[in-house]
C-alpha cells in the first residue's frame, strides 16, 4: 500500500466514522427522529466515501 493511500485512510476514515456516528445516531436522538436500519445502511457507505474524499483533499491540498 502506498504512503499516500495510507495518509488518505489515516485522515479520512476517522473523519467519516465520526461524521457517521454524529449525524446518524447522536443528532437524530436529540431531535427525537427515528433511527432506522435503512437510514443507517444508506448513511454508512456515503460517509465512508465522504471520509475518503476528505482524506484525499487534505492530503492533496494541505501543506506537508
DSSP file (Angstrom, degrees, kcal/mol; ACC not computed):
  #  RESIDUE AA STRUCTURE BP1 BP2  ACC     N-H-->O    O-->H-N    N-H-->O    O-->H-N    TCO  KAPPA ALPHA  PHI   PSI    X-CA   Y-CA   Z-CA
    1    1 A X              0   0    0      0, 0.0     2,-0.0     0, 0.0     5,-0.0   0.000 360.0 360.0 360.0 133.7    0.0    0.0    0.0
    2    2 A X     >  -     0   0    0      1,-0.1     4,-2.0     4,-0.0     5,-0.1  -0.273 360.0-118.2 -73.2 159.5    1.4    3.4   -1.0
    3    3 A X  H  > S+     0   0    0      1,-0.2     4,-2.1     2,-0.2     5,-0.1   0.860 113.7  54.6 -64.9 -37.1    2.2    6.1    1.5
    4    4 A X  H  > S+     0   0    0      1,-0.2     4,-2.4     2,-0.2    -1,-0.2   0.913 108.0  48.8 -64.0 -42.2   -0.3    8.5    0.0
    5    5 A X  H  > S+     0   0    0      1,-0.2     4,-2.5     2,-0.2    -1,-0.2   0.896 109.6  52.3 -65.3 -39.4   -3.1    5.9    0.3
    6    6 A X  H  X S+     0   0    0     -4,-2.0     4,-2.6     1,-0.2    -1,-0.2   0.906 110.2  48.9 -61.5 -41.1   -2.1    5.3    4.0
    7    7 A X  H  X S+     0   0    0     -4,-2.1     4,-2.1     2,-0.2     5,-0.3   0.914 110.4  50.5 -64.6 -42.8   -2.3    9.0    4.7
    8    8 A X  H  X S+     0   0    0     -4,-2.4     4,-3.1     1,-0.2     5,-0.4   0.927 114.4  43.8 -60.9 -45.8   -5.7    9.3    3.0
    9    9 A X  H  X S+     0   0    0     -4,-2.5     4,-1.6     1,-0.2     5,-0.5   0.892 111.8  53.8 -66.7 -39.5   -7.1    6.4    5.1
   10   10 A X  H  < S+     0   0    0     -4,-2.6     4,-0.3    -5,-0.2    -1,-0.2   0.851 121.1  30.7 -65.0 -35.4   -5.5    7.7    8.3
   11   11 A X  H  X S+     0   0    0     -4,-2.1     4,-1.0    -5,-0.2    -2,-0.2   0.889 124.2  43.5 -87.1 -45.5   -7.1   11.1    7.8
   12   12 A X  H  X S+     0   0    0     -4,-3.1     4,-2.9    -5,-0.3     5,-0.2   0.876 105.3  54.7 -77.7 -41.8  -10.3   10.3    6.0
   13   13 A X  H  X S+     0   0    0     -4,-1.6     4,-2.8    -5,-0.4     5,-0.3   0.919 108.4  47.7 -66.6 -43.4  -11.7    7.2    7.8
   14   14 A X  H  > S+     0   0    0     -5,-0.5     4,-2.4    -4,-0.3    -1,-0.2   0.905 114.3  49.0 -61.5 -36.9  -11.8    8.6   11.3
   15   15 A X  H  X S+     0   0    0     -4,-1.0     4,-2.5     2,-0.2    -2,-0.2   0.937 113.3  46.5 -65.1 -46.1  -13.4   11.7    9.9
   16   16 A X  H  X S+     0   0    0     -4,-2.9     4,-2.3     2,-0.2    -2,-0.2   0.896 113.6  47.9 -63.7 -41.3  -16.0    9.7    8.1
   17   17 A X  H  X S+     0   0    0     -4,-2.8     4,-2.5     2,-0.2     5,-0.2   0.908 112.1  50.1 -66.2 -42.0  -16.7    7.4   11.0
   18   18 A X  H  X S+     0   0    0     -4,-2.4     4,-2.6    -5,-0.3    -2,-0.2   0.921 112.7  45.7 -61.9 -44.5  -17.1   10.4   13.3
   19   19 A X  H  X S+     0   0    0     -4,-2.5     4,-2.8     2,-0.2     5,-0.3   0.883 111.2  54.0 -66.4 -38.1  -19.5   12.2   11.0
   20   20 A X  H  X S+     0   0    0     -4,-2.3     4,-2.0    -5,-0.2     5,-0.4   0.946 113.0  42.0 -59.6 -49.5  -21.4    8.9   10.5
   21   21 A X  H  X>S+     0   0    0     -4,-2.5     4,-1.9     2,-0.2     5,-1.8   0.932 117.6  47.1 -64.6 -46.0  -21.9    8.5   14.3
   22   22 A X  I  <>S+     0   0    0     -4,-2.6     5,-2.7    -5,-0.2     6,-0.3   0.936 122.0  32.7 -62.9 -48.7  -22.7   12.1   14.9
   23   23 A X  I  <5S+     0   0    0     -4,-2.8    -1,-0.2    -5,-0.2    -2,-0.2   0.656 123.7  43.5 -89.0 -15.6  -25.2   12.6   12.1
   24   24 A X  I  <5S+     0   0    0     -4,-2.0    -3,-0.2    -5,-0.3    -2,-0.2   0.786 132.5   8.4 -96.4 -32.0  -26.7    9.1   12.0
   25   25 A X  I  X5S+     0   0    0     -4,-1.9     4,-1.6    -5,-0.4    -3,-0.2   0.797 125.1  44.9-116.4 -49.1  -27.2    8.5   15.8
   26   26 A X  I  ><S+     0   0    0     -5,-1.8     4,-2.1     2,-0.2     5,-0.2   0.967 114.6  42.0 -73.6 -54.3  -26.5   11.5   18.0
   27   27 A X  H  ><S+     0   0    0     -5,-2.7     4,-1.6     1,-0.2    -1,-0.2   0.932 116.8  48.1 -61.3 -46.3  -28.2   14.3   16.3
   28   28 A X  H  4>S+     0   0    0     -6,-0.3     5,-2.9     1,-0.2    -1,-0.2   0.880 109.3  55.2 -61.6 -34.3  -31.4   12.3   15.4
   29   29 A X  H ><5S+     0   0    0     -4,-1.6     3,-1.1     1,-0.2    -1,-0.2   0.941 111.3  42.7 -61.5 -47.3  -31.5   11.0   19.0
   30   30 A X  H 3<5S+     0   0    0     -4,-2.1    -1,-0.2     1,-0.3    -2,-0.2   0.720 114.5  51.1 -74.4 -20.2  -31.6   14.6   20.4
   31   31 A X  T 3<5S-     0   0    0     -4,-1.6    -1,-0.3    -5,-0.2    -2,-0.2   0.282 112.4-118.4 -96.3  10.0  -34.0   15.7   17.8
   32   32 A X  T < 5 +     0   0    0     -3,-1.1     2,-0.2     1,-0.2    -3,-0.2   0.847  63.2 148.8  54.5  39.7  -36.4   12.8   18.5
   33   33 A X      < -     0   0    0     -5,-2.9     2,-0.2    -6,-0.2    -1,-0.2  -0.666  53.8 -96.4 -96.9 157.4  -36.1   11.4   15.0
   34   34 A X        -     0   0    0     -2,-0.2     2,-0.7     1,-0.0    -1,-0.1  -0.518  26.3-152.4 -73.4 137.9  -36.3    7.8   14.1
   35   35 A X        +     0   0    0     -2,-0.2     2,-0.3    -7,-0.1   -10,-0.1  -0.937  27.4 178.7-109.2 106.0  -33.0    5.9   13.8
   36   36 A X     >  -     0   0    0     -2,-0.7     4,-2.1     1,-0.1     5,-0.2  -0.697  42.4-121.1-111.4 160.6  -33.7    3.1   11.3
   37   37 A X  H  > S+     0   0    0     -2,-0.3     4,-2.8     1,-0.2     5,-0.2   0.859 114.0  55.9 -64.4 -35.8  -31.6    0.3    9.8
   38   38 A X  H  > S+     0   0    0      2,-0.2     4,-1.7     1,-0.2    -1,-0.2   0.936 108.8  45.4 -63.7 -46.9  -32.4    1.7    6.3
   39   39 A X  H  > S+     0   0    0      1,-0.2     4,-2.6     2,-0.2    -1,-0.2   0.896 114.7  49.0 -62.5 -39.8  -31.1    5.2    7.2
   40   40 A X  H  X S+     0   0    0     -4,-2.1     4,-2.3     1,-0.2    -2,-0.2   0.908 109.5  51.6 -66.2 -42.1  -28.0    3.6    8.8
   41   41 A X  H  X S+     0   0    0     -4,-2.8     4,-0.7     1,-0.2    -1,-0.2   0.798 114.8  42.7 -66.2 -29.3  -27.4    1.4    5.8
   42   42 A X  H  X S+     0   0    0     -4,-1.7     4,-1.2    -5,-0.2    -2,-0.2   0.875 114.7  49.6 -80.3 -41.0  -27.6    4.3    3.4
   43   43 A X  H  X S+     0   0    0     -4,-2.6     4,-2.8    -5,-0.2     5,-0.3   0.867 100.5  63.7 -69.7 -37.5  -25.5    6.7    5.6
   44   44 A X  H  X S+     0   0    0     -4,-2.3     4,-2.1     1,-0.2     5,-0.2   0.944 106.6  39.0 -59.3 -54.9  -22.6    4.4    6.3
   45   45 A X  H  X S+     0   0    0     -4,-0.7     4,-2.3     1,-0.2    -1,-0.2   0.877 116.2  53.6 -65.3 -32.6  -21.2    4.0    2.7
   46   46 A X  H  X S+     0   0    0     -4,-1.2     4,-2.5     1,-0.2    -1,-0.2   0.921 111.0  44.9 -66.0 -42.1  -21.9    7.6    2.0
   47   47 A X  H  X S+     0   0    0     -4,-2.8     4,-2.4     2,-0.2    -1,-0.2   0.833 111.7  52.8 -72.2 -30.8  -19.9    8.8    5.0
   48   48 A X  H  X S+     0   0    0     -4,-2.1     4,-2.2    -5,-0.3    -2,-0.2   0.915 112.0  45.8 -67.7 -41.7  -17.1    6.4    4.3
   49   49 A X  H  X S+     0   0    0     -4,-2.3     4,-2.4     2,-0.2    -2,-0.2   0.919 113.2  50.3 -64.0 -43.4  -16.9    7.7    0.7
   50   50 A X  H  X S+     0   0    0     -4,-2.5     4,-2.5     1,-0.2    -2,-0.2   0.885 109.2  52.0 -61.2 -38.9  -17.1   11.3    2.1
   51   51 A X  H  X S+     0   0    0     -4,-2.4     4,-2.8     2,-0.2    -1,-0.2   0.900 109.2  49.1 -63.9 -41.4  -14.3   10.5    4.5
   52   52 A X  H  X S+     0   0    0     -4,-2.2     4,-2.5     2,-0.2    -2,-0.2   0.899 112.2  48.3 -66.0 -39.6  -12.1    9.2    1.7
   53   53 A X  H  X S+     0   0    0     -4,-2.4     4,-2.5     2,-0.2    -2,-0.2   0.894 112.4  49.3 -65.9 -39.3  -12.8   12.3   -0.3
   54   54 A X  H  X S+     0   0    0     -4,-2.5     4,-2.5     2,-0.2    -2,-0.2   0.929 111.7  48.7 -63.2 -45.8  -12.0   14.4    2.7
   55   55 A X  H  X S+     0   0    0     -4,-2.8     4,-2.4     1,-0.2    -2,-0.2   0.897 111.7  49.7 -61.1 -41.4   -8.8   12.5    3.3
   56   56 A X  H  X S+     0   0    0     -4,-2.5     4,-2.4     2,-0.2    -2,-0.2   0.929 111.5  47.9 -62.7 -45.8   -7.8   12.9   -0.3
   57   57 A X  H  X S+     0   0    0     -4,-2.5     4,-2.6     1,-0.2     5,-0.4   0.892 113.2  47.9 -65.6 -38.3   -8.4   16.6   -0.3
   58   58 A X  H  X S+     0   0    0     -4,-2.5     4,-1.6     1,-0.2    -1,-0.2   0.906 114.1  46.5 -67.3 -40.6   -6.5   17.1    2.9
   59   59 A X  H  < S+     0   0    0     -4,-2.4    -2,-0.2    -5,-0.2    -1,-0.2   0.859 118.0  43.6 -68.3 -34.4   -3.6   15.0    1.6
   60   60 A X  H  < S+     0   0    0     -4,-2.4    -2,-0.2    -5,-0.2    -1,-0.2   0.910 125.3  25.2 -78.2 -44.8   -3.6   16.9   -1.7
   61   61 A X  H  < S+     0   0    0     -4,-2.6     2,-0.2    -5,-0.2    -3,-0.2   0.608  95.6  92.2-106.9 -12.3   -4.0   20.5   -0.7
   62   62 A X  S  < S-     0   0    0     -4,-1.6     2,-0.0    -5,-0.4    -4,-0.0  -0.600  84.1-103.9 -81.5 143.8   -2.7   20.8    2.8
   63   63 A X              0   0    0     -2,-0.2    -1,-0.1     1,-0.2    -2,-0.1  -0.353 360.0 360.0 -64.9 148.1    1.0   21.8    3.1
   64   64 A X              0   0    0     -3,-0.0    -1,-0.2    -2,-0.0    -2,-0.0   0.480 360.0 360.0 -70.3 360.0    3.3   19.0    4.1
